[in-house]
């Protein structure tokens, strides 16, 4: 995996990253503040795809915008387009995780000519806070204010959170404890969790939570009109993105494939084999559609 710099439409300098594997290009719309190590299967040379992605504004080497308000969904979509343009990619498959699902689905709605397929993992296309806390059975109308108030309170405590999390030792002991906490499930490999946590815990947590709040008012999106092949993966024990929301969004797509697996929100860490399996199936579907559109017997993405 290599990192590089690029510039978004408003002049914000972003830190992008890409793998060097051979295969079709896949644009990864990341979960908020997440890092390549959160997708261990995609970093392997055997993944069969070349992944391009970026770090969100103000995180992991990407600059904060000059205008601090430029962290809306529109801005994240512009950043995704900038990543594609910088890589010379006109059209490709998108993958989204968590809030990245909102970016991927909105990009596909606005720029269908640039999207050949989508895999959406553990996320929803809008109403971010309404989709949280689904497992306890709370009504959606109650989930939203609870989630918003919690995030606002955590943002206010950002410096204290930094003081604690920046000092937490990240090793196999702490990773094992996290894997048995219920937040991440034991199916995640301990070494993968260690690698994913090392940089993630270094966030400026006030800014991180500011990014989350900036997306909290995006309404649930109707995906009617998206015609590319779509695969939706949900985590049965996901506290942060109710899989029923994702299934409801996909219900309007006549050819969407929906699969719920026994994971938490951290599906890419807990079930990396399913990620690769479903991605390969999606790429096959995309290739079939592309051939039917072009009349070309060669595979195209």
Secondary structure, 3 states (H helix, E strand, C coil): CEEEEEECCCCCEEEEEECCCCCEEEEEECCCCCCHHHCHHHHCHHHCEEEEEECCCCCCCCCCCCCCCCCCHHHHHHHHHHHHHHCCCCCEEEEEECCHHHHHHHHHHHCHHHEEEEEEECCCCCCCCCCCCCCCCCCHHHHHHHHHHHHHHHHHCHHHHHHHHCCCCCCHHHHHHHHCCCCCCCCCCHHHHHHHHHHHCCCCHHHHHHHHHHCCCCCCCCCCCCCCEEEEEEECCCCCCCHHHHHHHHCCCCCCEEEEECCCCCHHHHCHHHHHHHHHHHHHHHHHHHHHHHCCCCCCC
